[in-house]
Amino acid sequence: MLTTPGALALPHATVDGRVTTIGGLSARGVHRILVLRPNHRLGNTLLITALLSELERHFPGAEVDVVTGCEAAGEVFAGFRQVRRIHQLTRRPGHHPLRLLRLLHNLRNSRYDLAIDCVRGSRSGRWLTQWSGARQWLAPPAGARELERADPAWRDAWARSCGHFALDAVHALRCALGVPEGAAIAPPRLRIPLRENECRDGAATLADLLGTPADAPRRARVVAIFPNATGSKRLPGRWWQEFIETLAAHDPALRVIEMVAADGKSQLDGRFPAFYSSDVRRMAALIAACDAYISADCGVMHLACATGTPTLGLFTRPNLARYRPYGPHDAAVAVDDNAAPTVAAGAAIAFLGALPTTAAALR
């Protein structure tokens, strides 16, 4: 079981319409699974890949359908062998009633054996979970009343959850299946399975950006930096330039690749080799070819985590524990809006210095 303490709401599970106990969810006869995360953001979509990996472990012979609002979902889930169908919601489903009715019809007629709502507090996710008519379903609580009515055993189990967004549904599933806490099973990481040709193309693109032969041994570390994010999570371009200057002063051989945002505009005044793509898998392949990745909390940060590339997340909001990169070589730093970039750069220098020297050790 996932054992890092956390203070979260507890899950709600039913079997044939009855609230189930810890270990009361049956894996027998589960062949059709529905996973629901009706959200359009890339990062929130990538966060459910941990659950997909967990489902592969417990139900290797099952098929999985996903409800999502993310337009890039097809690219994100392309490498998961169990994912059969992606039910695509528009950003405003009520504006497309016929499409929504078709979705509801398909969900009800699919007769799922298990439906999992991935996130607590999602009214649409809970409603669609119940509408699906799945024989068994698992979801976070709908509100305070449901939490108050919960069985004490669930509260006790959930108090031992790690509290990470990507692992909420994983923890709930393990509890419902009765996975022993002493099993010492590592939590699944975010994952975007890349094909060999995609990895080769990513490595070749990186070599072209660096101006080096693709088969030449790398003599310096290459760090991909995405100097962008949404809203208050975004740090200004000048902040990033001072941050990178501090890194370069510590390691003059360090190479930086700028990952350009969707608007196609460099945030670093074109001072570094830049990579732009609207294709999520091309972005992932390029990041996978780098030695490390650094950015603020954003969807591309979660994409970097999913490739297995060591990732450092810079968090300007108090949600670090909930969304931080959690791979074995990942790290996260809280960044004060008023703090000098040199402070964050010091943490980045320590992050890079702690990484193994061989690529095989990093993956």
N, C-alpha and C positions, 0 to 999 in steps of 0.2 A: 504494500500500500504506500501511498505517497505520504511522507511523515513530517514534512516541515510544518510547524504550527501555522494556523491561519484562522481568521474570524470571518467565515462565510455563512451564507444561508445554506440550508440543507436540501438535498434533492428529494424528489417525489417520484415514486415508481409505482406502476400498477401492472397487475397481471389479470387479464380478463375483467378489467374494470375494478378490481380490488386493490387497495393500497398494499404493497408488499413489504416484507421485513428485510433486514440485512440478509443477503444470501438467498432471497426468495425469487430472484429473477432467473428463469430457466433458460439455459442455452440450448436445450433440446428442441429440435424442430424449427430453429431460427435460420431461415434461408433467404428471406427478403427483409432488408433493413433500410430504414429511412432516417437520414441525418438532416436536421433542420437548422440553418443559420441564415434567415432571410435578411441579409445585410449586404450593401453594395460595395463596402470597402475591401480593398485588397488584403490589408493586414488582418482584418477579422476573418476573412475567408481562409487565409493561410494558417491561422491559429487552430482551425478544426482538423488540420492534417494530422495532428497528434492523435486525435480520436480515431481517425481512419486507420492509422497504424495499429492502434489498440484493437480495433475491430478485426483486422487481419489476423491478429494473434489468437483471439478468442473464437472467431467464426471464419476460419480460412476457406470454407466452402460456400460462403454466402455471397449474395450480390447486394450492393449498396447503392441507393439512390440519394441524391443530395438536393435539398431546396436551398437556393441562394439567390441573392440579388446582384452578385458580382458579375460584371460583364466578362472578366478574365477567368471565370471559374473553369471553363473548358481547358485553358492552358495550365492552370494550377493542378487540376486533378487528372491530367492526361496520363501520368505515369502510374496511377493506382489501379492495379489489375482488377479490383473488385468493383470499382465504380462503374455502374452500368448506364445510369441516366442522370442528367442534371436538369432539374426543374427550375427554370429561370423566371424569377420575378422581376418586374419592372420597378423602378424607383418609386413610382406612385401607382400601385396595383389598381386602386379605385378608378384611375383614369383609363384603364384598359379592361373593362368588365368581362368581355368575352374571353380574353386570354386568362383572366383569373378564374373564370368558371371552368375552363378547360383544365386548368391546373387542379382545381378542387375535385373535379370529376376523376382525373387520373390518379390522384392520391387515394381517393376512397376505393376505386376499383382495383388498385394494386394489392390490396389485402396484405399489408405488411405484417411480419411476425414481430418486429421490434421497431419502434420509433424513438429517436433520441433528440430532444431539444438541447442544443449545446450551451445555451447561455441563460443565466437567471435574469429575470426582469423583462424578458421579451414577450410582450403580449401576443404579438403575431406568431412567434415561434410556438408558444404554448397552444394557441388556438388551432394552428395547423396540425400540431402533434395530435391533439384530441380529434380533430376532424378526420384525420387519416384513418381512424378506426383500427389502428394497429392492435394486435392481440396483446402485446406488451409495450409499455412505453415508460420512458425515463426522462425526467425534466427537473430543473431547479424550481424552487417554490414560486408560485404566482404572486404571493404577497405575504404580509405579516400574519394574516389569519391562518394561512396554510402552515406557516412556520410554527405558530403556536400549537397547532394540532398535531405536529409531527411526533413520531415515536422517539423517545429518549435515546434509543440505540442509534438512530440516524444522526441525532444531534452530536452524540459522542463521537461517531465515526467522522462526521464532517469537521469537527473541531481539530482533527488531525490532518486535514487537507492542506496542501501547500499553498493554496490560494491563488495560483497562477491561472489566468483566464484560459489558457490552452488546455489545462489539466483538470478543470472543473468536471467536465463530462467524463473524462477518463477515471477520475476518482469515484464519481457516482456510479459508473459502470462496474468498477471493481468491487465496490461495496455491495451493489445489488446482486452481483454474481457470487459474492462470498469469497473473494480472493483473500487468502490469509495475509494478515499484515506482516508476518515474518517471512513472506515469500521473497523479499528483497529483489523485486522486479523493478528495474530502472524505469523511470517515466519515459514514455516515447517522446522523441524530439519532433519539432516541425520538420516536414519533409516535402521536397519537390523532386521526385525521381527524374533525373536527366538521362537521356540516351547517350551512348558513346559518341555518336556523331555530333550531338549538341555540345558535349564537353570539348571535343576536338575543335569545333568551330569557335567556341569561347576562348580557348587557348590561342588559336590562330589570330583572332581579333585582338586579343591583348598584346600579342607579340607585335602586331602591326602598329598598335597604338604606342608601344614603347620603342618601336624602330629597331627591333632585334629579331634575329632568325627564330622561327618557332621552335626549333630543336636545340637552341643554344641554352646552356645551363644558366640559371638565374643567379645573378651576383648581388642582387639587392632585393629587399622586401618591397612588394607592391601592395599598396593599400587603396582600396576603392572607397571614395567618400561621396556621400549624397548630401549636399549642403542645402537641404530643403525639407519641409514638413508643412503640415496644415496648421493654421491658426497660431495660437500661442506657443506651439511646439517648435515653431520655426526660429532659427537663429540667423541673424543677418549675414550677408556675404562678407562684410569686413571682419566680423567675428571669426568666421571660418578661415579667412586668409591669415589672420594673426595666429590662429590655432595651428595651421599647417606650417607657418614660418617657425614656430616653436619646435614642432616635430623635426623639421629639416635642420634646425640648428643643433639638435641632439644627434641626428643621424643624417648627415649630408647625402648619403647614398640612397635614402628612402625615395621610392617612386610613388607618385600619387596619380590616381585616375579619378576624374570627376564624373560621377553619374549624373547626367542632365535630366532635369524634371520634365514633366509632360508638356510644359509650355515651350520646350526647346531652347530655353535661354540659359546660358552659363551664369552661375552665381559667383564664379571666381574670376570673372573678367577674362576668361579664355587663357589663363596662365598655365593650365595643365592639360595633358591629353584628356579629351572628353569623349564619353560614350553616351549615345542616345538610342533608345529603341522603345517602341510602343508594344513590343512583344515581350511578355513576362518571361518566357522561357529563354529568350536571347539574353535578357538582363541577368537571369539566374546563372546562365552558362558563363557569362563574363565575370560575374562575382566569384563563381566557383574556381575560376582560374587564378584569382588573386590570393595573396597570403592572408589578408585581413580586410575587414570592412568596418567603417565608422560612420555613424549618422545620428541624428536625433531620432526620437521615437516616431516611426512611420511605417507604412506598408512595405517599403523597400528594405527596411531593417529586418522585418519578419521574413522577407524573401531571402535575405542573406543568411539568416539563421537556418532556413530550410535547406540551403545548399550545403550546410556543414562548414562553411567558411567561418573562422573565428570572428565574432561580431561584438563590437562595443557600441552600446546604446547610450545616448546622452539625453537625460530626462529633465525637462523643465517643469513638468507637472508632478504632483505627489502620487504617481501611480506606478512607480518603478517596480515594486514587488509584484504587481498584477500583470505587467506586460513585458518585463525585462527579458532579454535573451537568456536562455538557461542551458545552453549546450556546455560540454565540459571545458571548452576554451573560450566561452563567451563571458562578457562582463557588462556591467551597467554602472553609470555614474549620474548622480543628481547634480544638475547644473543650475545654479542661481542666475537669474536674469542679469543681475548686476555684477556677477563674478567675472574676473578677467579670463580671457580665453587661455591664458598660460596655465591657469589652475586645472582646467579640463585637459589641457595638453599634457600636464604632468601625469594625470591618470592614464592617458592614452599611451604615454611612453612606458609606464609600468605594465600596461596591458600587452603591448607589443613585446616587451622584454621577457615576459613570462611565457610566451608561446614557444612550443617545440620548434626545432630548426628544420625538421623534415616534413614534407607535405603529407606523407603517410600517417604521421603521428597526429596531424591536425584533423583528419577526417574520421 
